[in-house]
Amino acid sequence: MPRIAWWSSLELINGYTDITALNYHGNINETLPDNVARELRRAYFSAISWVDSLVGVVLNELERLGLSNDTVVSLLGDHGYQLGEHGIWTKHSNFELAAHAPMMIRIPGLTDNGIITNRLVEFVDLFPTLVDAVGLPPIPVCPENSQNVLTCTEGESFMPLVHNATAAWKHSAFSQYPRGARIMGYSLRSDRYRYTEWVDFNNQTFKPDWTRNHGTELYDHQTDPDENHNVASDHANADLVKSMAFRLHAGWRHVSPSINNPTIVG
């Protein structure tokens, strides 16, 4: 991986005195002692169990009030989490474990038997989905300059997936994470690959400079689901990298089912 893809786990180091006392610096290939890693994971899993129980409290209260059959419920996390994978702790990266987060929705009468889809969805899809689920008029797609637009969306209602979990859908999901104020990591996830470019970022115009690249990553989730082998520089993948770069630079508008764009191959 390029050095800039790495996160030195500063949130863990600076936030917990027992970790600071270990003289751990979060360097590449530096790992915490096994017993410490187990304690951290146990504490994290305990927190997840506690949150899960609180979700149950909320859902039980909906039942008690007689509102369960009239209420759409969504649950999401704001990011994924790394628990020592790649030697990284917490988030702050564009690896799958940091960018892939929970998102679930319950719609009375439609999801009662449970639905699982493997299609790619994004957090920007939640707003238009909730609007669609309760029968309100659809949210318009944001124009290129939405500064003066009161309400718009860059997402898609995934209600079509509620009705058909294998329906035709967008082929890319996007995420990004900064390195300081002047470099941004832009990442694209397809059904099979994760492709990331770390490029200069203008914090006045909020635009990337794709010509100033500080590192590129390509992971094949069919053969390397843990993203341990960056194959962006392999000559055999030159055409694939070119295709993925085009899709990343083109952005979400070129994969939105709501916008009439030519099909992108690759």
Sequence and secondary structure as in RCSB ss.txt:
>XXXX:A:sequence
MPRIAWWSSLELINGYTDITALNYHGNINETLPDNVARELRRAYFSAISWVDSLVGVVLNELERLGLSNDTVVSL
LGDHGYQLGEHGIWTKHSNFELAAHAPMMIRIPGLTDNGIITNRLVEFVDLFPTLVDAVGLPPIPVCPENSQNVL
TCTEGESFMPLVHNATAAWKHSAFSQYPRGARIMGYSLRSDRYRYTEWVDFNNQTFKPDWTRNHGTELYDHQTDP
DENHNVASDHANADLVKSMAFRLHAGWRHVSPSINNPTIVG
>XXXX:A:secstr
  GGG    HHHHHH HHHHTTT    TT    HHHHHHHHHHHHHHHHHHHHHHHHHHHHHHHTT GGG  EEE
E SS  EESGGG EES S SHHHH   EEEE TTTSTT     S   GGGHHHHHHHHTT     B  S  TT S
S BSS   HHHHH TT    S EEEEEEETTTEEEEEEE SSEEEEEEEEEETTTTEEEEEEEEEEEEEETTT T
T     TT GGGHHHHHHHHHHHHH GGGT TTS       
